[in-house]
Amino acid sequence: MSQINFGPPPVPAPDPRHDAALASLDARRSVPMLHLAEPGPDQATLLRLLQSAVRVPDHGKRVPWRFLSIRGDARHALGERLAARHRERDPDAGEALIEKDRGRFSHAPLIVVVVARLGPDPKIPEQERLLSAGCVCFALLQAAQALGYRGCWLTGWAAYDPEIARWFGLDAHEHIVGFIHLGTPTLAVPERERPDPRDLLSEWAP
């Protein structure tokens, strides 16, 4: 007697325990740097955040990243340099753009520069090491939010300018992958529309 096939089993209902376990990930959102204020993570807290942030995939254990922190008056000094560098790159730039760069690092109390350490490697492709550095940026944002802070991951032209790389002491094989602005939010950022994973997922079979 042949067996009747009624098709695939129904998809089980979501488990509420999953929602509770993933709530902190689902709540993640970026806060614009203009709305990040004191207090920010102090040195001990920053080190604890980084302790969690470096637990990212790192093929070959290359540790292809390092960090620079910018606080206090150093933020304003960097902004002055950035404004001057912008004027040097583009003498015709409008004053509004120059002023935006002058204040770019003056809002959040802490900025962490994430630097990718790349260059030749006989085994691990550069792309994998770059992706590992990107994972650190995101993990740092997650860690900061877990402790009640908020942040945003920015780049902009400053991340790619060779003169600015020189200011930060980067060598030829190092690249800025993110300026992570961290602080306490001054407003509640509304949720935005997120993609539906069902529209992005397909199953491969030979």
Secondary structure, DSSP 8 states (H G I E B T S, - for coil): -------S-------HHHHHHTHHHHT-----GGGEES----HHHHHHHHHHHT-S--GGG---EEEEEEEHHHHHHHHHHHHHHHHHH-TT--HHHHHHHHTTTSSSSEEEEEEEE-S--SSS-HHHHHHHHHHHHHHHHHHHHHTT-EEEEE--GGGT-HHHHHHTT--TTEEEEEEEEEEEESS---------GGGT------
